[in-house]
Amino acid sequence: MSLFNDVFVAKVVQEFRVLGGRDQTAGMKAIITGFEAYDSIHDPRWLAYMLATAFHETASTMQPVREAFWRTEDWRRKNLGYFPYYGRGYVQLTHQANYKKAGKDIGVDLVADPDLALRPNYAAHVMYKGMTEGWFRKDRQGPHMLQRYFGPDVDDPVGARNIINGREVKTVGGKKVTVAEIIADYHAVFLEALKDGQKHVQVRPGR
């Protein structure tokens, strides 16, 4: 049975009403479908963290976005030194070398047409492979990947922000809080919804 189901959606929308829109629902489905296509472990913590990351990175739209999406293409051309290979997707794929690597992995030419990285299925592929194989960041211990933060002996949704970025700080309600903590809170909501969905979805007769 799919991890994307009515129970999951209802639970998420109960917590985040903005996710009740058609585009948001379609985005969550694309991410979950991508996860199920490539993942044989099905650790719900991994998927919950992907969903939480996308929720943050796309400003709650759950649709692949361009870097500085509130700006114009002309602004990006003038201000981003790696134009036209600026950030695109559920997570921000940047620089030509990474577009080449991701395109080869998907089987499309993202260098020739970087905007293909905005297709939900390709964006989901990039997020899954990038976060499980450590495409985006590394340190002395090696690549930052989901396995480092969620496994049999570790459960660290705050530390997992290192996969995408460092410890950015925002001011919320007059208090400073790390983006890592914000996303960890999102992660908890998505994880509970995934688990509830797994509990309540019934297997079809004959299967």
C-alpha positions as CSV (number, residue, x, y, z in Angstrom):
1,M,0.0,0.0,0.0
2,S,1.2,3.5,-0.7
3,L,2.4,5.8,2.1
4,F,0.3,8.5,0.3
5,N,-3.3,8.0,1.4
6,D,-6.3,9.9,2.7
7,V,-5.4,9.4,6.3
8,F,-2.0,10.8,5.8
9,V,-3.3,13.8,3.9
10,A,-6.1,14.5,6.5
11,K,-3.6,14.4,9.4
12,V,-1.2,16.7,7.7
13,V,-3.8,19.2,6.7
14,Q,-5.2,19.2,10.2
15,E,-1.8,20.5,11.4
16,F,-0.9,22.6,8.3
17,R,-4.1,23.9,6.7
18,V,-2.0,25.4,3.8
19,L,-1.3,21.8,2.6
20,G,-5.0,21.3,1.8
21,G,-4.6,22.8,-1.7
22,R,-4.5,20.8,-4.9
23,D,-1.0,21.8,-5.8
24,Q,0.3,21.0,-2.2
25,T,-1.4,17.6,-2.2
26,A,0.1,16.8,-5.7
27,G,3.5,17.9,-4.5
28,M,3.3,15.6,-1.4
29,K,2.2,12.7,-3.7
30,A,5.2,13.3,-6.0
31,I,7.6,13.3,-3.2
32,I,6.2,10.1,-1.6
33,T,5.9,8.4,-5.0
34,G,9.6,9.2,-5.6
35,F,10.5,7.8,-2.2
36,E,8.6,4.6,-2.8
37,A,10.1,4.1,-6.2
38,Y,13.7,4.3,-5.0
39,D,13.7,3.3,-1.4
40,S,13.7,-0.3,-0.3
41,I,14.1,0.4,3.4
42,H,11.0,2.6,3.9
43,D,12.2,4.2,7.1
44,P,9.3,6.7,7.6
45,R,11.7,9.1,9.3
46,W,13.6,9.6,6.0
47,L,10.4,10.4,4.1
48,A,9.1,12.6,6.9
49,Y,12.3,14.6,6.8
50,M,12.2,15.0,3.0
51,L,8.6,16.3,3.3
52,A,9.6,18.6,6.1
53,T,12.5,19.9,4.1
54,A,10.4,20.5,1.0
55,F,7.7,22.2,3.2
56,H,10.4,24.7,4.3
57,E,12.4,25.1,1.1
58,T,9.3,25.7,-1.1
59,A,7.6,28.2,1.3
60,S,4.8,25.7,2.0
61,T,3.9,25.3,-1.7
62,M,5.2,21.7,-2.0
63,Q,6.0,22.5,-5.6
64,P,9.5,22.8,-7.0
65,V,10.7,26.4,-6.9
66,R,13.4,28.5,-8.4
67,E,16.1,30.1,-6.1
68,A,14.8,33.5,-4.9
69,F,11.5,32.7,-6.5
70,W,10.1,36.0,-5.4
71,R,12.7,37.7,-7.7
72,T,12.7,38.0,-11.5
73,E,14.8,36.0,-13.9
74,D,16.7,39.2,-14.8
75,W,17.6,39.6,-11.1
76,R,18.9,36.1,-11.0
77,R,20.9,36.7,-14.1
78,K,22.5,39.8,-12.7
79,N,23.0,38.6,-9.1
80,L,23.7,34.8,-9.1
81,G,27.2,34.0,-10.3
82,Y,26.3,30.5,-11.2
83,F,23.4,31.5,-13.5
84,P,21.7,29.8,-15.3
85,Y,22.5,26.8,-12.9
86,Y,20.8,28.4,-9.9
87,G,18.8,26.5,-7.3
88,R,15.7,24.7,-8.6
89,G,13.6,21.9,-7.1
90,Y,12.3,20.8,-3.8
91,V,15.8,21.3,-2.6
92,Q,18.1,23.8,-4.3
93,L,20.2,22.0,-6.9
94,T,22.9,24.5,-7.9
95,H,26.0,24.8,-10.2
96,Q,26.6,23.2,-13.6
97,A,28.5,20.2,-12.3
98,N,25.6,19.2,-10.0
99,Y,23.1,19.7,-12.8
100,K,25.3,17.4,-14.9
101,K,25.5,14.8,-12.2
102,A,21.8,14.9,-11.4
103,G,20.8,14.8,-15.0
104,K,23.0,11.7,-15.6
105,D,21.4,10.0,-12.7
106,I,17.9,10.8,-13.9
107,G,18.6,10.1,-17.5
108,V,17.9,13.6,-18.9
109,D,20.1,16.6,-20.0
110,L,19.7,19.1,-17.2
111,V,22.7,21.1,-18.4
112,A,21.0,21.8,-21.7
113,D,17.6,22.5,-20.1
114,P,18.0,23.4,-16.4
115,D,14.3,24.1,-16.0
116,L,13.7,20.3,-16.3
117,A,14.8,20.3,-12.6
118,L,11.4,21.9,-11.8
119,R,9.4,18.9,-12.9
120,P,8.0,17.3,-9.8
121,N,9.2,13.8,-10.6
122,Y,12.7,14.9,-11.4
123,A,12.8,17.2,-8.4
124,A,11.7,14.3,-6.1
125,H,14.5,12.2,-7.6
126,V,17.1,14.8,-6.9
127,M,15.9,15.3,-3.4
128,Y,15.8,11.6,-2.6
129,K,19.2,10.7,-4.2
130,G,20.9,13.9,-2.9
131,M,19.7,13.3,0.6
132,T,20.5,9.6,0.7
133,E,23.8,9.7,-1.1
134,G,25.1,13.0,0.3
135,W,25.3,15.1,-2.8
136,F,24.9,18.5,-1.2
137,R,27.3,18.8,1.8
138,K,30.1,17.0,3.6
139,D,32.5,17.3,6.5
140,R,35.4,15.4,7.9
141,Q,33.2,12.5,8.7
142,G,32.0,12.3,5.1
143,P,28.8,13.3,3.2
144,H,25.8,14.5,5.2
145,M,23.1,12.0,4.3
146,L,19.9,10.7,5.9
147,Q,21.7,7.6,7.2
148,R,23.9,9.7,9.5
149,Y,20.9,11.1,11.3
150,F,18.2,8.4,11.1
151,G,19.2,4.8,11.8
152,P,19.0,2.0,14.3
153,D,21.1,3.9,16.8
154,V,20.4,7.5,15.9
155,D,17.4,9.8,15.6
156,D,18.5,13.4,15.1
157,P,16.0,15.5,13.0
158,V,17.8,18.7,14.2
159,G,21.2,17.6,13.1
160,A,19.8,16.4,9.8
161,R,19.6,20.0,8.6
162,N,23.3,19.6,7.8
163,I,22.3,17.6,4.8
164,I,21.0,20.7,3.1
165,N,22.5,23.7,5.0
166,G,24.0,24.7,8.3
167,R,22.5,26.2,11.3
168,E,20.7,29.2,9.9
169,V,18.9,31.3,12.5
170,K,15.5,33.1,12.2
171,T,13.6,35.3,14.5
172,V,10.1,33.9,15.3
173,G,7.8,35.7,17.7
174,G,10.7,37.8,18.9
175,K,12.9,34.8,19.7
176,K,15.8,33.4,17.7
177,V,15.4,29.9,16.6
178,T,17.4,27.7,14.2
179,V,15.9,26.6,11.0
180,A,17.0,23.1,12.0
181,E,14.7,23.2,14.9
182,I,11.8,24.6,12.8
183,I,12.2,21.7,10.3
184,A,12.5,19.2,13.1
185,D,9.1,20.3,14.3
186,Y,7.7,19.9,10.8
187,H,9.3,16.4,10.7
188,A,7.5,15.3,13.8
189,V,4.1,16.2,12.2
190,F,4.8,14.5,8.9
191,L,6.2,11.4,10.7
192,E,3.1,11.1,12.9
193,A,0.9,11.5,9.8
194,L,2.8,8.8,7.9
195,K,2.5,6.4,10.8
196,D,-1.2,7.0,11.2
197,G,-1.7,6.4,7.5
198,Q,0.1,3.1,7.7
199,K,-2.1,2.0,10.7
200,H,-5.4,2.9,9.1
201,V,-5.1,2.1,5.4
202,Q,-6.7,-1.2,4.7
203,V,-5.2,-3.7,2.2
204,R,-7.6,-4.3,-0.7
205,P,-9.4,-7.6,-0.8
206,G,-7.5,-10.4,-2.5
207,R,-4.1,-8.7,-2.0
